[in-house]
Amino acid sequence: MTDELTDLTPDLVERAAGGDTHAVERIVRALQRPVYAVALRMLHSPRDAEDATQEALIRIVTRLAQYRGEARFSTWALRIAVHRVVDYRRERAPRLSFEQFSDDLQTGLDPQADERPEDEVLLKQLRHICSRAMLQCLDTDHRIAFVLGEILELNGTEAAEVLEIEPAAFRKRLSRARRALEAFVQANCSVAQPDAPCACHRRLPRALALGRVQRDQPDAHAVAGEPLRELRRRLHTLPSAQRLGALLRDGAEHYAPNFGDRLRAVLSRRPD
């Protein structure tokens, strides 16, 4: 996930701050996927995540002249993005408890449902919704620690710098988040734990009835994500410590809307 951030060289940032439009566009391209990945996992709703990502990217590119090099540019930019996404969450996102979500997963399961190849996009879409909902059961501090450490795969020092906390505090938050999510997954999710009661294909009929997924409106994240059968096989080849992160990254982190055009349109309307 962080490969794009290695493109953010000091020379590129200096040129962007000096008004080089091409350099600004390269910065936006490098940041849009990691920032969107944070926003999507923090806010759950793709629409809210797009809005928050756009606002975060605007804040970054309009403050380039304020960057003084005290930290790596990617750290500085992600710090701005995280602040905006967290503020956006306080304004919009509801809190869900693990108990509430577990009850929801158990309601309306169809034990006779088959896992059909023709439902693959719907099953992926449902899995992505479920993965994001799982993260909503963590409080903000533990969720952002998990997202930075497991979704973006930042090391402890980098993530702590983004959050402006001590590395030991970050590690403690990440460890607590992992323990809570692992316990929930083991008790509920058959993708990671075959004996668990909830399976995506058993939830699909109810999800369709409630409009949570729709056959005629494929989710872009689902189209980009990894097929369910392949994910199950891959998880079982990984060391146990890596399975939770792989499950909740689930391939959807490779997708993000292109924010370049929309940022140009917004910035062109802003007064100098």
C-alpha positions, 0 to 999 in steps of 0.5 A: 500500500505504501509503495506510492509514497516512495515517489514523494521525493523532496524535489517533487514536493519543492516543485509542487510548492513552487506551482508546478502543476505536473508535480502537484498531480503526481503528489495527488496520484501518490496519495489518493489510494492510501488516503482513500484507504484510510477514509473508507475504513474509518467512515465505512461509506464509500460516498463519505470516504470520497468526500473526506479524501477530496477534502484531505487532498485539497488541504494537503496541496493548498498547504504545500508551502507550509511543509518545512521538512521536519518529517518525511513529506508522506508523514506530514501529508498523512497527518493532515489527511488523518486529522480531516478523516477523523474530524469527518468521522465525528461529524458523520459516522455512527458507532457500532458495537461488536455485540450489535454487529454479531447479532446482525450477522446471525439474523436471517442466515439461510443455511440452505444457500449455496455459494454460486460462482455467478454471485461472486461480485455480490459476495465480494461486495458483501464481504467488503461491507462486512469488513468495514463494518467490523472496523466501526466496532472499534473506537476512533483511536484503536481503529486509526491505529489498526488502519495505519498499521495493518491496512497501510502497513506502516511501521510503528515509528511511521504510524506514531509520527502520523498520529503524533504519539509515542511508538509504545502508545501506538503499539499498545493501541494496535495490539488491543485493536488486533485482539478485539478483531481477532476474537470477533472474526474467530467467533463469527467469520467462516472466511477466516474460521471455517467452523464459524456460523456466518458465511457470505453466501448465507447472508446474501439473500437477506442483504439483497432483500434489505438493499445492502447489495444490489445486482444491478449496481456492482460495487467498484470495490467488489469488482477490484477485490479478490474472489472469495474462494481465493481469499479463503485459500490464501488466508490459510497459507499465511502465518496466523499473525498475518491473517487478520490484516489480509482479511480486512485489506481483502484486495479492495485497497487496490481501488480508489477513484481518480481525484485528479480531475475533481481536485483541478475543478475544485481548486480552479473555483477557489479564490487565490 
